[in-house]
């Protein structure tokens, strides 16, 4: 019995020695398919520019995004607020009768359904957040320029 265990452990040792442990992140960085096609100097285009240029590119794109976000936000808020105001005027004038108990029931039903779907979508959201934070870490200069530009775009 002891002889069989010894042979079994020796067999496992032979199997362990036959396989080489490969760190996939290091392997992927050193064996990128585009390195063979475009050369070792290729990578994200942003990295090829100076820090000032990266901040400027991030700032300009951030300002554009912030400005559009501000304009679209104002239009959406005006539309929703105006629609709600018109419904309240119609309700007060007697054109529309609102069954508030049914509204409350439907809202509670929608809340329950939304909670169920939120629990199912949580892993996908976490994956997206992880990818976004990794992108920000890798491109911190452009990202900081984008945030600054976005805030300026919201303010203008």
C-alpha positions in Angstrom: 0.0 0.0 0.0 2.8 2.4 0.9 4.5 1.5 -2.3 1.4 2.4 -4.3 1.2 5.8 -2.6 4.8 6.5 -3.2 4.4 5.6 -6.9 1.3 7.8 -7.1 3.1 10.8 -5.5 6.0 10.3 -7.9 3.6 10.2 -10.8 2.1 13.5 -9.7 5.5 15.1 -9.3 6.3 14.0 -12.9 3.1 15.5 -14.1 3.7 18.8 -12.3 7.2 19.0 -13.8 5.9 18.4 -17.3 3.7 21.5 -17.2 5.1 25.0 -17.2 3.2 27.8 -15.4 2.5 30.7 -17.7 1.4 34.1 -16.5 -1.2 35.1 -19.0 -1.0 38.8 -18.5 2.8 38.8 -19.1 2.4 36.5 -22.1 -0.4 38.7 -23.6 1.6 41.8 -23.2 4.7 40.4 -24.8 2.9 38.4 -27.6 0.3 40.9 -28.9 -0.8 40.1 -32.4 -0.5 43.7 -33.5 3.2 43.7 -32.4 3.9 41.3 -35.2 1.9 43.3 -37.7 2.7 46.9 -36.7 5.9 46.5 -34.7 6.7 46.8 -30.9 6.1 50.5 -30.8 2.4 50.3 -31.5 -0.1 50.8 -28.7 -2.8 53.2 -27.8 -2.5 56.3 -29.9 -2.9 58.6 -27.0 0.3 57.3 -25.4 2.3 58.6 -28.4 1.5 62.3 -27.5 2.9 64.5 -24.8 1.2 65.0 -21.5 0.0 68.5 -22.5 -1.5 67.2 -25.7 -3.2 64.3 -23.8 -4.7 66.8 -21.3 -5.9 69.0 -24.1 -7.5 66.1 -26.1 -9.3 64.9 -22.9 -10.3 68.4 -22.0 -11.8 69.2 -25.5 -13.7 66.0 -25.7 -14.9 66.4 -22.0 -16.1 69.9 -22.7 -18.0 68.8 -25.8 -19.6 65.9 -23.8 -20.4 68.2 -20.8 -22.0 70.9 -23.1 -24.1 68.3 -24.9 -25.1 66.7 -21.6 -26.2 70.1 -20.2 -28.3 71.0 -23.3 -29.9 67.6 -23.6 -30.5 67.6 -19.8 -32.3 71.0 -19.9 -34.5 69.9 -22.8 -35.4 66.6 -21.1 -36.1 68.4 -17.8 -38.3 70.9 -19.6 -40.2 68.2 -21.4 -40.9 66.1 -18.3 -41.7 69.2 -16.2 -44.0 70.6 -18.8 -45.8 67.3 -19.3 -46.3 66.9 -15.6 -47.6 70.5 -15.3 -50.1 69.9 -18.2 -51.3 66.7 -16.5 -51.9 68.6 -13.2 -53.8 71.4 -15.0 -55.9 68.8 -16.9 -56.6 66.9 -13.6 -57.5 70.1 -11.7 -59.8 71.2 -14.6 -61.6 67.9 -14.7 -60.4 66.7 -18.1 -58.5 63.8 -16.6 -59.4 61.7 -13.6 -56.4 59.9 -11.9 -57.0 56.6 -10.1 -54.2 57.1 -7.5 -54.7 53.7 -5.9 -54.0 52.1 -9.3 -51.0 54.4 -9.9 -49.6 53.4 -6.5 -50.2 49.7 -7.2 -48.5 49.9 -10.6 -45.5 51.9 -9.2 -45.0 49.2 -6.5 -45.2 46.5 -9.1 -42.6 48.3 -11.2 -40.4 48.7 -8.2 -40.5 44.9 -7.5 -39.8 44.1 -11.1 -36.9 46.6 -11.2 -35.3 45.1 -8.1 -35.4 41.6 -9.6 -33.8 42.8 -12.8 -31.2 44.9 -10.9 -30.1 41.8 -9.0 -29.7 39.9 -12.3 -27.7 42.7 -14.0 -25.4 43.3 -11.0 -22.5 41.1 -12.4 -22.6 42.8 -15.8 -22.6 46.2 -14.1 -19.7 45.2 -11.9 -17.7 44.0 -14.9 -18.4 47.3 -16.7 -17.3 49.3 -13.7 -14.1 47.2 -13.4 -13.3 47.8 -17.1 -14.0 51.5 -16.8 -11.8 51.9 -13.8 -9.0 49.9 -15.5 -9.3 52.2 -18.5 -9.1 55.3 -16.3 -6.1 53.9 -14.5 -4.3 53.2 -17.7 -5.2 56.6 -19.2 -5.1 58.8 -16.2 -3.9 61.9 -18.0 -6.6 61.9 -20.7 -9.2 60.9 -18.1 -8.4 63.8 -15.8 -8.5 66.2 -18.8 -11.9 64.7 -19.8 -13.3 65.2 -16.3 -12.1 68.8 -16.1 -13.5 69.5 -19.6 -16.8 67.8 -18.7 -17.2 70.0 -15.7 -16.4 73.1 -17.7 -18.9 72.1 -20.3 -21.6 71.7 -17.7 -20.8 75.1 -16.4 -20.8 76.9 -19.8 
